[in-house]
Amino acid sequence: MEEYQNPQNRNLFSNVQRPLPNATTVLVLGILSIVVCFVCGIVALIMSSGDKRLYEQNPELYTTSSYDLLRAGRICSIISLCLLGIGIIIWVFVMVFVVSTAVWR
């Protein structure tokens, strides 16, 4: 029990890098946002902002691979939201076209 209380032994474990808490979750939500629905993309962007802030404050505490997962999830989320925006623009153009070509009697 004394080994764990020794400050020298505590320093052995302080240099261990750990993954970001929500990196995998953000990646899964980012992929789901492209495939299923854009709401997952919004949630992933919100979750990733906190983890990105954590990594930028202390990059030596976290693994770079988890940061890469976080970035990939953010990119997928942004892509899904851009696709949503393009879809809405196309839908508006189609509705305007349909209304403008309709025969009014």
C-alpha atoms as one frame of an Amber mdcrd trajectory, in Angstrom:
protein
   0.000   0.000   0.000   2.902   2.318   0.639   4.044   1.989  -2.984   0.992
   3.835  -4.284   1.383   6.635  -1.800   5.004   7.242  -2.725   5.256  10.402
  -4.895   7.972   8.808  -7.027   5.644   5.991  -8.097   2.837   8.446  -8.801
   4.997  10.194 -11.415   5.380   6.930 -13.332   1.705   7.051 -14.307   1.370
  10.783 -14.876   2.932  10.661 -18.374   0.444   8.120 -19.706  -1.673   9.615
 -22.468  -5.340   8.772 -22.543  -7.926   9.067 -25.308 -10.305  11.988 -25.481
 -13.539  11.149 -23.639 -15.981  11.491 -26.548 -13.801  10.904 -29.619 -15.323
   7.573 -30.620 -18.847   8.785 -29.881 -18.334  11.862 -32.056 -17.059   9.696
 -34.908 -20.045   7.330 -34.682 -22.497  10.229 -34.536 -20.748  11.917 -37.454
 -21.081   8.811 -39.611 -24.702   8.326 -38.516 -25.429  11.930 -39.415 -24.493
  11.245 -43.026 -26.367   7.939 -43.203 -29.417   8.427 -40.981 -30.249  12.001
 -39.958 -28.646  15.379 -39.526 -29.594  15.684 -35.850 -26.743  13.319 -35.016
 -24.412  15.777 -36.767 -25.557  18.651 -34.593 -25.052  16.569 -31.448 -21.610
  15.465 -32.658 -20.521  19.047 -33.312 -21.629  20.130 -29.858 -19.866  17.194
 -28.191 -16.697  17.651 -30.207 -16.285  21.296 -29.273 -15.690  20.366 -25.634
 -13.174  17.651 -26.456 -11.386  19.886 -28.936 -11.028  22.515 -26.222  -9.644
  19.865 -23.844  -7.064  18.759 -26.384  -5.997  22.297 -27.248  -5.499  23.164
 -23.574  -3.400  20.067 -22.775  -2.309  18.159 -25.910   0.269  16.158 -23.976
  -2.449  14.471 -21.893  -4.350  12.964 -24.836  -3.427  10.668 -27.700  -3.181
  12.061 -31.203  -5.144   9.107 -32.562  -8.168  10.068 -30.458  -7.845  13.647
 -31.709  -7.793  12.306 -35.276 -11.024  10.391 -34.548 -12.525  13.579 -33.177
 -11.546  15.533 -36.288 -12.980  12.833 -38.565 -16.273  12.919 -36.665 -16.407
  16.707 -36.921 -15.739  16.536 -40.658 -18.513  13.950 -41.156 -20.895  16.138
 -39.160 -20.057  19.221 -41.195 -20.492  17.282 -44.440 -23.923  16.029 -43.350
 -25.047  19.526 -42.403 -23.813  20.870 -45.758 -25.752  18.116 -47.536 -28.816
  19.085 -45.520 -28.398  22.704 -46.564 -28.028  21.741 -50.226 -31.111  19.524
 -49.927 -33.162  22.356 -48.462 -32.039  24.739 -51.232 -32.960  22.190 -53.910
 -36.328  21.565 -52.236 -37.060  25.312 -52.191 -36.154  25.622 -55.882 -38.391
  22.682 -56.766 -41.307  24.134 -54.777 -40.848  27.534 -56.428 -40.746  25.859
 -59.842 -43.867  23.796 -59.133 -45.799  26.813 -57.865 -44.684  29.013 -60.764
 -45.649  26.456 -63.426 -48.961  25.474 -61.877 -52.062  26.322 -63.850 -54.348
  28.559 -61.802 -58.001  28.252 -62.636
